[in-house]
Amino acid sequence: MKIDVSRDVFRLAQVFTISRGSRSEAHVLTVRVSDGTHSGWGECVPYARYGETLDSVTDEILGLPPQINRATLQDMLPAGAARNAVDCALWDLEAKRAGKRVWALAGLAAPVPQITAYTLSLDSPEAMRQQAVKNAHRPVLKIKLGTPDDMPRLKAVRAGAPKSKIIVDANEGWSAEVYAELAPHLVALGVALVEQPLPAGEDSALIGMDRPVPVCADESCHDRASLAGLKGKYDVINIKLDKTGGLTEALALRSEGEAMGYGVMVGCMVGSSLAMAPATLVAQGASVVDLDGPLLLAEDRDHPLEFDDKGVHPPEKELWG
C-alpha cells in the first residue's frame, strides 16, 4: 500500500472568526492510498486546539507501515486528524475495489440530503445582524459566540433572521456563571442548542445545572472513550470525523452515543467537500447537521457536494466513496 500526503489551501469566502481567533484560508492535508490498481483519498484538518499541526499530522501518516487496513489503523493511530484522513481514504479505496458505494459496504441505507446549519462568524452585533439578514432564508443558523458580550450579538442575529432555527457555539468561551446568566435569555430568543459553553476539562459545573436549552459536547467528546465522562453534563454529542479519527469510529460513536440516550449532532472543521463527504453518512437523521464547510469557501474540489433547499447531498462517486 502506498500512502501519499499533500497540503492544500482553500481560500475562504470571507474572514472566519471564532472566540479563539480568525482565519482567511483553510489549510488541509489530502491523503491518497493506492494498491497499485485502485486508489482512494481523504482529507483532514489538523487543529491546534488538539495539539495538531500540518507537520505533526503528516509525520503520523507517513510513519504508518505499508501493510495497513482500516482494522489495524484503529490501533496504530489515536483518534484525530491523521487517522481520519487515512481511514476515509481506505473506505474510498475499498469502494473502488468493490465497485460499490461506501454506504453499501458499511451496511447503511442509501443517504439522502440533510438540512445543514450555516455558520455566522463572530463579529460586531451589527455585522452579525447583516450576516443574519443575508442568510435569513436558511432554516438553521449557527452563531459563533464565546465572549462576555454575547447577548447583543445574539439579539442582533435573531432580529435579522426571525424565522431561522438558531444554535449557539461558545467554543469553550463561557464560565459557568456566564452560562447560567445567559440561559434564560437563550430560551427567550428561541435558541435550540448550545455547543460547548464551558472549557473541556472544566465542565463539571454542568452536572446538576439547569439546562433549559440542550447542551452539546464538542471539545469534550472525541470518540467512544469520551462518553463516560459526559454523564450528567451534556444532552447531545457533536461528532466530527477529525475528532473521531475517521468514519469507522464516527459510526461506532453515533451508535453507542444514541444507545446511551444522547442526541447526535454531526459537525465539521472548515474544509472542502472531500472532508464533508464521509460525514454525510454519519449525518443521516441526526438531530443537528452542521456540514457547511464548503459553503464557507471561495473555492472547492472538483465534483463538489451539492447544497440546495433540501440541504447537503451525499457525494457523487467522482468525489468520494
C-alpha positions in Angstrom: 0.0 0.0 0.0 1.4 3.4 -1.0 0.4 6.4 1.1 1.0 10.0 -0.1 0.2 13.2 1.7 -0.1 16.7 0.2 -1.0 20.1 1.5 -3.9 22.1 0.0 -5.1 25.6 0.8 -8.6 26.8 0.1 -9.4 30.5 0.3 -12.4 31.4 2.4 -15.2 33.5 1.0 -14.7 35.9 4.0 -12.7 36.0 7.2 -14.0 33.4 9.6 -13.7 34.2 13.3 -14.4 32.2 16.5 -13.6 33.0 20.1 -10.1 31.5 19.6 -9.1 33.6 16.5 -9.6 34.3 12.8 -8.6 32.8 9.5 -8.9 33.6 5.8 -7.8 30.2 4.4 -8.4 26.6 5.2 -5.2 24.6 5.3 -5.8 20.9 4.9 -4.0 17.6 4.3 -5.0 15.3 1.4 -4.1 11.7 1.8 -4.1 9.2 -1.1 -3.7 5.5 -0.7 -3.0 3.1 -3.6 -2.7 -0.6 -4.0 -1.2 -0.2 -7.5 -4.6 -0.7 -9.2 -7.0 1.4 -7.3 -6.6 4.5 -5.2 -8.7 6.3 -2.6 -8.4 9.6 -0.9 -9.4 11.5 2.2 -8.9 14.9 3.8 -8.2 16.1 7.3 -7.9 19.5 9.0 -5.1 19.5 11.7 -6.4 21.5 14.7 -4.1 23.4 17.0 -6.6 23.2 19.8 -5.8 19.5 19.9 -2.1 19.9 19.6 -2.0 19.1 15.9 -0.1 20.9 13.1 0.3 20.2 9.4 3.8 18.8 10.1 2.9 16.6 13.1 -0.1 15.1 11.3 1.9 14.5 8.1 4.6 12.7 10.2 2.0 10.5 11.8 0.6 9.4 8.5 3.9 8.8 6.8 5.0 6.8 9.8 2.4 4.1 9.0 3.6 0.8 7.6 2.7 -0.1 4.0 0.6 -3.1 5.0 -2.4 -1.4 6.6 -6.1 -1.7 6.6 -9.0 0.0 8.4 -9.0 -2.5 11.3 -5.3 -2.3 12.0 -5.3 1.5 11.6 -7.6 2.0 14.6 -4.8 0.7 16.9 -1.9 2.3 15.1 -3.1 5.9 15.4 -5.1 7.7 18.0 -8.4 9.5 17.3 -7.6 12.7 15.5 -6.9 14.2 12.1 -4.2 11.8 10.9 -6.3 8.7 11.4 -9.4 10.5 9.9 -7.7 11.2 6.5 -6.3 7.7 6.2 -9.5 5.9 7.4 -11.6 7.8 4.9 -9.1 7.2 2.1 -9.2 3.4 2.9 -13.0 3.5 2.8 -12.8 5.1 -0.7 -10.2 2.6 -1.8 -12.4 -0.3 -0.7 -15.4 1.1 -2.5 -13.4 1.4 -5.7 -12.1 -2.1 -5.4 -15.6 -3.5 -4.9 -17.4 -1.3 -7.4 -19.9 -0.3 -4.7 -20.7 2.8 -2.7 -19.3 3.1 0.8 -22.7 3.1 2.4 -23.4 -0.3 0.8 -20.1 -1.7 2.1 -20.9 -0.3 5.6 -24.4 -1.8 5.6 -26.1 1.5 5.6 -29.2 2.7 3.8 -28.5 5.0 0.8 -28.1 8.5 2.1 -30.4 11.4 1.3 -29.9 15.2 1.6 -29.9 16.6 5.1 -30.7 20.2 6.1 -27.4 21.7 7.4 -26.8 24.7 9.6 -24.9 27.7 8.2 -22.4 29.3 10.4 -22.2 33.0 11.1 -18.7 34.2 12.0 -18.1 36.1 15.3 -18.2 39.8 14.7 -19.8 43.0 16.0 -23.6 42.9 16.7 -24.4 45.0 13.6 -22.2 43.0 11.3 -23.7 39.7 12.6 -27.2 41.2 12.1 -26.3 41.9 8.5 -24.9 38.3 8.1 -28.2 37.1 9.5 -30.3 39.2 7.1 -28.3 37.9 4.2 -28.9 34.3 5.3 -32.4 34.6 6.8 -33.7 32.1 4.1 -31.6 29.3 5.7 -33.6 27.1 8.0 -30.8 26.7 10.6 -28.1 29.3 11.6 -25.2 28.6 13.8 -23.8 31.5 15.7 -20.2 31.7 16.9 -20.1 33.4 20.3 -18.0 32.9 23.4 -17.3 36.4 24.7 -18.6 38.3 27.8 -20.7 40.5 25.5 -22.6 37.9 23.5 -26.2 39.0 24.2 -26.2 42.0 21.8 -24.8 39.7 19.1 -27.5 37.0 19.7 -30.3 39.6 19.8 -29.0 41.1 16.6 -29.0 37.8 14.8 -32.5 36.9 16.0 -33.7 40.3 14.7 -32.0 39.7 11.3 -33.3 36.1 10.9 -36.6 35.9 12.9 -37.7 32.5 11.4 -34.4 30.6 11.4 -33.6 27.9 14.0 -30.6 29.1 15.9 -27.8 27.1 17.5 -25.1 28.7 19.5 -21.4 27.6 19.7 -19.5 29.2 22.6 -16.3 27.3 21.7 -15.4 26.9 25.4 -15.6 30.7 25.9 -18.0 31.0 28.8 -17.8 30.4 32.5 -20.5 28.6 34.5 -21.7 31.9 35.8 -22.0 33.4 32.3 -23.8 30.4 31.0 -26.3 30.4 34.0 -26.9 34.1 33.4 -27.4 33.7 29.7 -29.6 30.6 29.8 -33.0 32.3 30.3 -32.2 34.8 27.5 -31.3 31.9 25.2 -34.7 30.4 25.9 -36.4 33.7 25.3 -34.7 34.1 21.9 -35.6 30.6 20.8 -32.1 29.1 20.8 -32.4 25.4 20.1 -28.9 24.2 21.2 -25.7 25.4 22.9 -22.4 23.9 22.0 -19.6 23.5 24.5 -20.3 26.5 26.7 -17.5 25.6 29.2 -13.9 24.6 28.6 -13.4 20.8 28.2 -12.0 19.5 31.4 -13.6 22.3 33.4 -17.2 21.4 32.6 -18.1 19.5 35.8 -20.2 22.6 36.8 -22.7 21.4 34.2 -23.6 18.5 36.5 -26.9 19.3 38.2 -27.1 22.7 36.5 -30.5 23.6 35.0 -30.2 23.2 31.2 -33.3 24.7 29.7 -31.6 24.6 26.3 -29.9 21.3 25.4 -26.1 21.4 25.8 -23.9 19.7 23.2 -20.4 18.3 23.9 -17.9 19.3 21.2 -14.4 19.7 22.5 -15.4 17.4 25.4 -16.3 14.5 23.0 -13.9 12.9 20.6 -14.6 9.2 20.4 -16.4 6.4 22.4 -13.8 6.7 25.1 -15.2 10.2 25.9 -18.7 9.1 26.6 -18.2 8.0 30.2 -17.0 11.5 31.1 -20.1 13.2 29.7 -22.7 11.7 32.0 -24.9 14.4 33.6 -23.2 17.2 31.8 -24.4 17.0 28.2 -27.6 16.2 26.3 -26.1 16.0 22.8 -22.7 14.9 21.3 -21.1 16.6 18.3 -19.4 14.0 16.1 -16.7 15.3 13.9 -14.5 13.0 11.8 -11.4 15.0 12.6 -12.0 14.2 16.3 -13.1 10.6 16.0 -10.3 9.7 13.7 -12.4 8.8 10.7 -15.7 7.3 9.5 -15.2 4.0 11.2 -15.1 5.4 14.7 -17.7 8.0 13.9 -20.3 5.4 13.0 -19.4 3.5 16.2 -19.6 6.6 18.3 -23.0 7.5 16.9 -24.4 4.0 17.6 -23.1 3.9 21.2 -24.0 7.5 22.0 -27.5 7.1 20.9 -27.8 3.8 22.9 -26.8 5.9 25.9 -29.5 8.4 25.3 -27.5 11.3 23.7 -28.8 13.3 20.8 -26.5 13.5 17.8 -25.1 16.5 16.0 -22.7 15.9 13.1 -20.2 18.8 12.6 -17.1 19.6 10.7 -13.9 21.7 10.7 -13.6 24.3 7.9 -12.6 22.1 4.9 -13.5 21.1 1.4 -16.3 18.8 0.1 -13.9 15.9 0.4 -13.8 16.3 4.1 -17.6 16.6 4.4 -18.4 13.6 2.1 -17.9 10.8 4.6 -19.7 12.8 7.3 -22.9 12.9 5.2 -23.2 9.2 6.0 -23.0 9.8 9.8 -25.4 12.7 9.5 -28.4 10.7 8.3 -31.3 11.5 10.6 -29.1 13.4 13.1 -30.7 15.9 15.4 -28.5 18.7 14.0 -26.3 18.6 10.9 -23.5 21.2 10.6 -21.7 20.3 7.4 -21.4 23.8 5.9 -17.6 23.8 5.4 -17.7 24.1 1.6 -20.2 26.9 1.8 -17.6 29.0 3.7 -15.0 28.5 0.9 -14.4 30.7 -2.1 -13.1 27.6 -4.0 -13.7 23.8 -3.6 -12.7 20.4 -5.0 -13.8 19.2 -8.4 -17.2 17.4 -8.2 -18.2 19.3 -5.0 -21.1 18.4 -2.8 -24.4 19.8 -3.9 -26.2 22.2 -1.5 -29.8 23.3 -2.2 -33.1 23.8 -0.4 -33.1 20.1 0.5 -29.7 20.5 2.3 -26.4 18.9 1.7 -26.5 16.0 -0.7 -24.4 12.8 -0.4 -21.3 12.7 -2.6 -21.1 11.6 -6.2 -18.7 8.7 -6.7 -16.4 11.0 -8.6 -15.7 12.9 -5.3 -15.5 10.1 -2.8 -17.0 6.7 -1.8 
